[in-house]
């Protein structure tokens, strides 16, 4: 991993982070270890540190799983704390001997590294899926998803997003086509095994069945899946810490905001460690801050080494779905018109730029006249202006020219590889 893109960070900042982690460990070994894990995964420590972290994570998971009672668990936690403290001492030495600077890994490349390592571990794949209704059909759906990947499903309303998610979750049966879950039920479609490893979080959450405090609900959710005793206690504690629910663990369902109701709904599924997490429009009723927090959590959950999973979610929020998804599935009138990575969207010979002006009547072609030989098409609708150019024209060149011509711009966006292109319905202008 030494060839990864990096930037220099002062070592005293890392030492300060390690001091803070020690304080967190004093309060909760799970919170502290989670912070330690994030630190080591974010910086370019030697491979021995990375390997040591993975071994510690495995040992910690084994402690939770193998403890037979509370006393046994507490004894194991004392031993684990000693191992973690020794590991942190080694990190202090590494940082102090690093000539005052150490590299910070680029998170995107780190994610790509783990996706590549897991790309052979396909959790789900389907081929030629059809689902027929009297007035609508989901048709010709084929794709696969592996551990560590996040897929975003987009499309206009009533185009089959929820139907597709329910088929993958085993809630609906397709009219035809084949479903496969090789990491869950490798010998065939044993639906009890499959549904025990797939979590489906629907869009709407009523208060029916949500009795007691948040923490009690999580204990019950884990017990429903056969997780009892000390393992139940520690799965709940870990899930509460992972999703930032400490402040609300004694709150009832009705006392939670919309954003934290969704977090609780997700927590109830994560507490039993599913292999595939499916969410139907999770961003729909959240404010911007809550959306960003949830997206960060989804990405972090998919990147987990100790609890590997993959995630499929639908959304109308294109900017947000771009920021977190490894691949995009676009449904149009029930058909899968695209399934791939962002860089595969668009035209290999053209670039696209979206523009909004304070004065919509501005003659945009006159401002772009110096680029006339490279402009293929200019289109317009109520959402703004779409400019299609040859591949040699960059967004910087277009924006600089518009600003030089004193065009009063409200918004400018390079959409050459954006799913927004799937939703453009523009009328061409003569140029």
Buried (B, 14 or more C-beta within 10 A) or exposed (E): EEEBEBEEBEBEEBBEBBEEBBEBBEEBBBBBBBBBBEBBBBBBBEEEBEEBBEEBBEBBBEBBEEBEEEEEBEEBBEEBBEBBEEBBEBBBEBBEEBEEBBBBBBEEEBBBBBBEEBEEBBBBBBEEBBBEEEEBBBBBBEBBBBBBBBBBBBBBEEBBBBBBBBBBBBBBEBBEBEBBBBBBBEEEEEEEBBBBBBBBBBBEBEEEEBEEBBBBBBBBBBBEBEBEEBBBBBBBBBBBBBBEBBEBBEBBBEEBEEBBBBBBBBBBBBBBBBBBBBBBBBBBBBEEEBBBBBBEBBBBBBBBBEBBBBBBBBBBBBEBBBBBBBBBBBBBBBBBEBBEEBEEBBEEEBBBBBBEBEEEEBEBBEBBEEBEEBBBBBBBEEBBBBBBBEEEBBBEBBBEBBEEBEBEBEEBBBBBBBBBBBBBEBEEEEE
